[in-house]
């Protein structure tokens, strides 16, 4: 049993009764006129979030020792901001924590965040997971997308992605479908009464902006309210620095190649950028090419060592690009993502016995580019093309 202070909501007939009830312990008193108004739905969401924060805070009293905050593989700004916020929140209640990740922090914005805020992020291969007292997953809900060993059940999960309920287990679970996980963490610190300083406010605001594509993708009323709460403490100078960091020569080279190699058919753009040093440049190219006139979906792919990385973006509301990539590439690799952005990883050896770069590049176009266009119905499947000849 958790010792939780209740959230008490009372209905009053007259506005003059509100303050009196609050003085005797009522959390919120709503006049009948307000209950009948549409705004009550927004207020109900806030009260639900308030109750969740109380449950989390009560559970933290049972933890004795350091907490491992585990981010998604190749964490993005939303994940990094969430890790930063949860560590800040835990410290308020006397708990120390490490922020742990696997993969890389290659995107310029991600590196700028880490450097600007002086964050200490630890790679998973340098920690002993069994030395922690509790485990928190933020911006990720399952073992499949992070470094937490499968034999360890997370203590806390806070995520905003749709995940089948049977795949998620935790003592404390909050999977709320909003535009950014940073919105959820903002509400935890808000309703705990934690003093949010400028660096944390700026990081969380940036997390919201990136995952909602400046409120143009999947943003909800809760995202707008969280951003509004943070805004007075956001440093516009710092935000500008992490939003627009300098691009490395390698990234600019990949962007140039992506533009030159672009092929557009029916609003779908594919681009093979060949060998790449920084895998994050592939996703940046997919984002950048969405600006091309007439393009509704981009698919950019390139090889980093023995692995081909695929990144896709779309603004086509008729499809979930994550589901398309799963059904298209899971036979030869692994894929996943969301409705508007997704990625895949495919071993080069899955393309067959190719001996030189030219044949590998041709195989990439055939098994990735053409296969994708077949999946979305832009070109006929190979078997149909052969039979029609």
N, C-alpha and C positions, 0 to 999 in steps of 0.2 A: 504494500500500500504506500502511496506517495502522499506526503503531507503538503497539500496544495491549498493556498488561500483561494476561496471561490471567487468567481466573477459574478456579481449579483446585478441583475438588470430588473428595474421596476418600471411599471407603467403608472403615470400620474395623469390626473384630469386637468391639472392647471400647471402652467410653467412655474408659478411661484413655489410649488412644492419641491422642485428639483434640488435646490441647494440644501434644504433641510434633510432630505433623504441621504444626500452624499455625506453630510456631516456625521450620520450615524452608521456609515459603512457601506452604503450602496455604491457599486462601481459606476453605474450609469442609470439615470432616470429619464425615461422617454415620455414626453407628453403624447396623449392619444393622437393629436393632430399630426405629430411627426411620425408616429408609427404607421399612420395611413399614407404617408408620403413615400415616394420612391427612394428617398435618401436612406430609409431604414435598412435597405439591403446592403449598402456600402458600410453602414455602421455595424451591421451584423458580422460582416467580414472582419472588421477591425476587432470586434469583441472575440471572435474565434481565434484570431492571431494572438490576442492578449492571453487567452486561456492556454494556448500552446506554449507560449513563453513561460508561463507559470509551471506547466508540467515539466518542461526541460530544466528549469531552475531547480525544481524539487528533486529531479533525478540526479542532478549534479552533486547533491549533498551525499549521495551514496558512493561517489567515486573517491578513492584514496590513491593518489599518485598521478603521474603524468599522462596526458592524453595525446594520442597520435591523430593528427588531422590529416586525412589522406585525400589528395586531390586526384582528379581524373588524369589518365595518361595524356601527356602533352598538354598541360593545363593552359587555358586561355585566360583573358583578363577577368572574366566572371568568376572562374574557379579560384584564381589567385586572390581576388578581393574577398571572396567568401572565407578562404583560409585565414586571411589577415583579420577579418571581422570576428570569426569564431574564436581565434586565439585571444583577441582583445576582450571578448565577452567572457571567456573562461577565466582570464586573469582577474577580472572584476570580482569573481566569486572564489578566488584563491586557488585556482588550478593552473598549472603550467602545461604547456603543449608544444609539440613540434609540428611543423608543416612539412609533409612528405609528398613527394611526387616521383613518377617515373616517366621515361620518354625524354623529351627535350623542351627547353624554353627558348625556341629559336626565333619566333616572330619578334620583330623590332619593338612592337608595343609591349609584349610580355617582358622582354628584357628591360625596357624603359621603366616599367612598373617596379620590377624587383630592385633596380638600381635607385630609382627616385625615392622609394620608401624604405630603402635599406633592409629589405626582407631577408630573413634567413630561411631558405628552403633547402631541405635535405633530400638527397636522392635516395630512393628506396633501397638500393644495394648497400647503403652505408648504415642502415639501422637494423636493430634486432627487434622485430615486432613483438616478440613475447615479453619484452621488458616494459611494455606500457600497461597501464591500468584500464584504459578504455580506448575506443577507436571511433572516430567520427568521419563519415564520408560527406563531403559537401560538393554540390554540383555534379554528383555522381551517386548512383544508388546500388550498383551491383559490382561484384568482384570482376566481372568481365572487362570493365573499363578503368580499372585502377590497379595499384600494386598490392593491395591488402591480400595476404594469403587466404586462399579459399577455406582453410580450416578455421579461420578466425571470423566469428560473426561480429559485424559492426555494432557498437553500442548506440550510436547516433547516425541517422541518415537524414540529411536535409537537401532536397533536390527539386528541380522544377520540370524535369522531363517525364513524359508519360512512360511508365514502366509497368509491365504486368505484375499485379500484386503478389503473385506466387513467387516471383523472382527476388523480392525484397524482404529482408528480415532484419530487424533491429529492435532494441529495447525502446528506443524513442525514434519514431518515424514521422517525417513530414515531407510528403511529396505533393506539392501544390503547383498546379499548372498556371504559372505566371511567365512573363517574358524572360526573367533572369533570376537566378538563384540569389544574386546580390539583393534583390528586393526582399526575399525572405529573411536574410541575415540582417538587413536594415531594420526590419520590424522586430527582430529579437533584441537588438541593442536598444531600440526605441522603447519598447514596452518593458524592458528591464530597468529603464531609467538610467542607462549607462551614458556618460558624457562622451559624445562622439566628437573626436578632435578633427582637425582639418585634413590630415593625411588619410584617415579612415573614411571620412565623408567623400573625399575626392576619389579614392580607390573604388568604393561602392558605387558611386555615380558613374564612373567609367565602366564598371562591370555591367550596369544596367544599360548604358548607351551602346556598348558593343554587342551584347546579346540580343537587344531589340533592334539593332541597326538604326539607332537614333529614333526609336519609337515607331519605326515603320514595319517591324516584323514581330508579330506575336505579343505586342504590348497589351497589358490589361490595366484596369483602373488602379490596381494595387501597385503596379510599376510606376505609374505617374505620381501616386501619393508618396511612395517611398522616395522618389527623386525630389519631389517638392520638399520633403522633410530634410533631405541632405543638402539641398542647394545653398542655404545660407552659409554653410561652412565649407563649401567646395572652393578650392583655390583654382581660379580660372587659369592662372599662369602654369601651375603644375599640370592641370588637365590638358592644356594645349601641348605641353611638352610630351606627354605620354600618348596623346592622340596622333601627333605628327612627328614621330622620331625620324631621324635620318635613315634612309635606306642604304643597305650595304651594296657594294658593287655587284656581288653575286645575285642579290635580289633584283636589282635593276636589269641585270643580264637575263634572268629568267623571265621577267616581265616583257622584255624586248622579244625574246624567243617565242613567248606565248602569243604575242600579238601577230608576229610573222607567220606562225604555224596555224593560226586560227582557221577553222573551216566551219561555215554556218550553213545549216540546212533546216528550213522550217522553223526558225527561231531558236534552234538548238546549236550551241557553239561547242566544238571540241578542239582541243589543242594538245599536241604532244611536244613537251619541252625537252625531251631527251634526258641526258644525265644531269643531275642536280646535286649540289653540295648541301643546301639547306632545304629540308622538306617543307618548312613553313612558307617558302617562296611559292610553292605550288598552290597553296590555299589563297595566298595573296593575289596570285594571278587569276584564280577563279573569281575572287571578289571584284578585281579590277575590270575584268572583261564583261561583267554584268552591266557596265556602263555603256557598252556598245549599242548603238541604235538598232532596234529590231530584235535584240536578243532577250529571250525569256529564261534560258537555262544555259549554264556553262559546265563543262566537264574538262578539267585540266589534269594531265597525268605525266609523271616523269619518274626516272629511276634514281634511287639513292642506294648505291651499292647493289646488293642482290635483291632489293625490294622495290616494287613499283608502287608509288603513292598516288592515289586518285583523290581529287577534291571536286565537289560539285556544289553548285548554287542554283536556286530557281526562285522566280516570283510567280510561277504558274500555280494558282490555287487548286487546279484540278488534280494535282499529283503530290505525293509525298516523295521527295527525292531520296530520303533515307530508305524507304521501302523499295524504291526502284533499284538502288545500288545493292541492297541485300539480295534481292531476287536475281540480279544480273551477275554479281561477282562472288557470291558465297560459295559457288562450286569450285572456283579456282583460287580463292583467297578469303578474306574477311572484310565485311562492310557493315556500315550502320550510320545512323544520324537522325536527323529530324525532318520535318516537312520541307524546310527551305534550305537546309545545308547538310551535307553528308560527306563521308569519305570512305576510302577502301584501301586495303593493303594487299598486294598480290606478289607472291614470290616470282622472280624472273624465271625460275625453272618451270613454273606452271605454264609458260608460253611454249614449251617444247624445247627441243635440242637446237638452240640457235648458237652459232659459233662466232659471229662478229656483230659489231654495233649496228650495222645497216639492217641485218636480218632481225635483230632484236627490236629495233625501232619499228620495222614493218609488222612484226608480230604484235607489238603493243597497239598499233593502230587497228589491227584486225581483231584482236581479242579484247580490247578495251573500248576504243573509239567506236568501231562499227557495231560491236555487241551492244553498246549503250544505245546507239541510234536505232537498232533493231528493237530493243526493249521498250523504247518510248513510241515506237510505231512510225518513225520518220522514214526508215527504209525497210524493205521486206526482209524477213529472215533468210539466211543463206540457202536453206533448203528450198524455199519458195522461189528464190531467184534462179537456182539451178533448174528446177522443174519447169520454169517458164521459158527457158531457152529452147 
